[in-house]
Amino acid sequence: MNSNNAFAVTDFAFIGRTFDEYCQMFDLELDSIEGETILDCPSGADSFVATAYESGASITGVDMMYSQPPTELQQRCQEDYEAVAAQLAEKSDLFKWEFYGDIEGRTKLLKKAYETFISDYTEGRKQGRYLYGELPTLPFAPNSFSLVLSAHFLFLYGDRLDYEFHLATLRELIRVATEQVRIFPLVGLDTERYPRLDDLLRELTEDGHQVAVENVPFEFQQGADEMLVITV
Ligand SMILES: C[S@@+](CC[C@H](N)C(=O)[O-])C[C@H]1O[C@@H](n2cnc3c(N)ncnc32)[C@H](O)[C@@H]1O
């Protein structure tokens, strides 16, 4: 696909998905996260952290934007939400619409995610559930979480994050995990699979980890129906 037809994002979009979208993207159910200690990184303006916490999960979200106060983040959420919503009609052929139904269905969930995030952020930050961190370095001791989730960052922004950054970030996510690291999606903003995925998988296997590409019951970006599962 021609990269002119890629979804255009300046820097990194400060947007997020809802808890239900996360469960679909990572093939998780509420039952399956009970008892886990979860890291969501980068968590952006998602509502996975807020909803999982409300459901009793032990969850921490990390993002480089969490150095910012709530008012600034709220403004950034609104701007990035509008920028994404404006492109959906123009670039609708980059997506499959079964899950959301239509553009309104998609924008409604984007808004719900960021509003839930904003209403939880101040309290969550006090409780240490939202922490500033900038990959490829995390502010945690080794083996701090049983399950590490990373969505819409690695691979998606493969046009601006180089191979070495991908490898260093994967190793850092693995360092803080005791069981699994899951990454979604495996395609870029142009909907093409990350071209050096096999090289990364080979290096992680050589490090001694088990890696698997698994289908998930969710596809919005064309071809984005797989996650990477790393068993540490
Ligand atoms: C598209 S959002 C993903 C949000 C969420 N994971 C989701 O799938 O809905 C991408 C996030 O990556 C964050 N980000 C970009 N570079 C980062 C870095 N080096 N370390 C931590 N966060 C970063 C941005 O601030 C932004 O919130």
The ligand as an SDF file (V2000), in Angstrom:
LIG
                    3D

 27 29  0  0  0  0  0  0  0  0999 V2000
   -1.8610    5.6880   20.3770 C   0  0  0  0  0  0  0  0  0  0  0  0
   -1.4820    5.8850   22.0740 S   0  0  0  0  0  0  0  0  0  0  0  0
   -1.7760    4.2460   22.6910 C   0  0  0  0  0  0  0  0  0  0  0  0
   -2.7250    4.2230   23.8590 C   0  0  0  0  0  0  0  0  0  0  0  0
   -3.2540    2.8510   24.2800 C   0  0  0  0  0  0  0  0  0  0  0  0
   -2.1930    1.8800   24.4640 N   0  0  0  0  0  0  0  0  0  0  0  0
   -4.2600    2.3080   23.3070 C   0  0  0  0  0  0  0  0  0  0  0  0
   -3.9990    1.3440   22.5840 O   0  0  0  0  0  0  0  0  0  0  0  0
   -5.3640    2.8460   23.2680 O   0  0  0  0  0  0  0  0  0  0  0  0
    0.2930    6.0060   21.9730 C   0  0  0  0  0  0  0  0  0  0  0  0
    0.9230    6.5470   23.2540 C   0  0  0  0  0  0  0  0  0  0  0  0
    2.3360    6.3610   23.2300 O   0  0  0  0  0  0  0  0  0  0  0  0
    2.8890    7.3500   24.0900 C   0  0  0  0  0  0  0  0  0  0  0  0
    4.3510    7.3570   23.8630 N   0  0  0  0  0  0  0  0  0  0  0  0
    5.0220    7.7100   22.7390 C   0  0  0  0  0  0  0  0  0  0  0  0
    6.3380    7.5310   22.9070 N   0  0  0  0  0  0  0  0  0  0  0  0
    6.5220    7.0310   24.1690 C   0  0  0  0  0  0  0  0  0  0  0  0
    7.6660    6.6130   24.9190 C   0  0  0  0  0  0  0  0  0  0  0  0
    8.9040    6.6460   24.4000 N   0  0  0  0  0  0  0  0  0  0  0  0
    7.4630    6.1560   26.1700 N   0  0  0  0  0  0  0  0  0  0  0  0
    6.2140    6.1100   26.7230 C   0  0  0  0  0  0  0  0  0  0  0  0
    5.1030    6.4960   26.0550 N   0  0  0  0  0  0  0  0  0  0  0  0
    5.2450    6.9310   24.7870 C   0  0  0  0  0  0  0  0  0  0  0  0
    2.1450    8.5980   23.6700 C   0  0  0  0  0  0  0  0  0  0  0  0
    2.2170    9.6040   24.6610 O   0  0  0  0  0  0  0  0  0  0  0  0
    0.7270    8.0490   23.4660 C   0  0  0  0  0  0  0  0  0  0  0  0
   -0.0540    8.2220   24.6100 O   0  0  0  0  0  0  0  0  0  0  0  0
  1  2  1  0
  2  3  1  0
  2 10  1  0
  3  4  1  0
  4  5  1  0
  5  6  1  0
  5  7  1  0
  7  8  2  0
  7  9  1  0
 10 11  1  0
 11 12  1  0
 11 26  1  0
 12 13  1  0
 13 14  1  0
 13 24  1  0
 14 15  1  0
 14 23  1  0
 15 16  2  0
 16 17  1  0
 17 18  1  0
 17 23  2  0
 18 19  1  0
 18 20  2  0
 20 21  1  0
 21 22  2  0
 22 23  1  0
 24 25  1  0
 24 26  1  0
 26 27  1  0
M  CHG  2   2   1   9  -1
M  END
$$$$
